[in-house]
Amino acid sequence: MKNSEYPKGTQEVAQRVLRAAEKGEKVIIFGDADLDGIASVVVLQELFELLNPLYSQNKNIKVYFPNREEEGHGISAQVLHLFAKEAPVLFFAVDCGIANVKEIKKAKKMGFETVIIDHHPPLEKVAKPDFLIDPKQQGETYPFTDFAAVGLVYKVAEWALSKTNHPEYAKEKLLELTALATLSDLMPLKDDNRELVDRGINALLTTQRPGLLALIELGEVDLQTDVDIFQKIIAPLNSAKLKDNIAESYLLLRETSLKEAKALAQRLIKQNREKKAIIQQTLEELIQKIEKEKKESLMIFEISDYWPVPALGVIASKLVQLYKKPIFLFKKGEQESVCSARLPYDLDGVDALIKCKKFLETYGGHAPACGCRVKNINLPKLEKCLEKYFSKRLGS
């Protein structure tokens, strides 16, 4: 890794962070509610705190995680209205935002200075914030593009801290989260990611972060074992719920009291056990139905009004491993449904959604792992559109 080279936009964002921190400007950090988004928010917030102690007093900095069932993926008009009174403000969207063309345009009109740090491939139209980091954007020259969002946020922190007098160990608290979130998002462990994960797991061995210490102690985690790291640290962190648009995992990672951290970690461990039980039960029911009704179909398109949205991606991943075909699972709401889709690696789910976009409210993600929101009235039309798309791709 060449420290003189960074993904496009990194230095500009880092310089803007330094200017904002120097003046103590108001900052809002909006992040996706999975571990990659949560860790990205924590790393960015702690960078501001390292640069200016004002932010450590919870002054001039606010964070927000969207409820996907109610707000969908990415920036919503709802959150912009919520923070409208904060303008002028420096607004960060991390692990999302590249597809929020209308919302970013609106935010800028409202007086927000906008920064997107995202790793999702741009769709047909790309948001135009004041500052952008996305290694999948056109014109990217950095040789490695498969970062998790947290890896990109860490790059910003690395550059910014290199211009200050902070000691090298100041980065270790940020590296441990970078490693966990990169692993959680199943990013390829090569090149930059390999180095970030290796350095981050090494930092984890001597972590002083109460939230991680609590998970390690309660789970009796062997940090030399990948399975333990995934099942006893990453899985509970990914099982957290939202309360008033703050993720419990965020609270755990930010907790300064070991006693309080243990209580919260215990709750997340319990929630993870409950989530696993729900996933197993739902998986068994779906397999039974698929074997009976849809074993020969080109894709699996299933809808339920009781499936928990955070579990859909895990269930879809297990089904795609089993059946080697596109899986689209929908949690049905009163007016709209939320979908998580997983596909074999030779198919592109985002391209499929683009071809069927006239039936969608929002969509985005990666080729093998994507999602959308759709009005319930359009579900049958979307299913037919996707069937037509995959019949052409699969030659049936």
Secondary structure, 3 states (H helix, E strand, C coil): CCCCCCCCCHHHHHHHHHHHHHHCCCEEEEECCCHHHHHHHHHHHHHHHHHCHHHHHCCCEEEECCCHHHHCCCCCHHHHHHCHHHCCEEEEEECCCCCCHHHHHHHHHCCEEEEEECCCCCCCCCCCCCEEECCCCCCCCCCCCCCCHHHHHHHHHHHHHHCCCCCHHHHHHHHHHHHHHHHHCCCCCCHHHHHHHHHHHHHHCCCCCHHHHHHHHHHCCCCCCHHHHHHHHHHHHCCCCEECCEEHHHHHHHCCCHHHHHHHHHHHHHHHHHHHHHHHHHHHHHHHHHHHHHCCCCCEEEEECCCCHHHHHHHHHHHHHHHCCCEEEEEECCCEEEEEEECCCCCCHHHHHHHCHHHCCEEEECCCEEEEEEEHHHHHHHHHHHHHHHHHHCCC
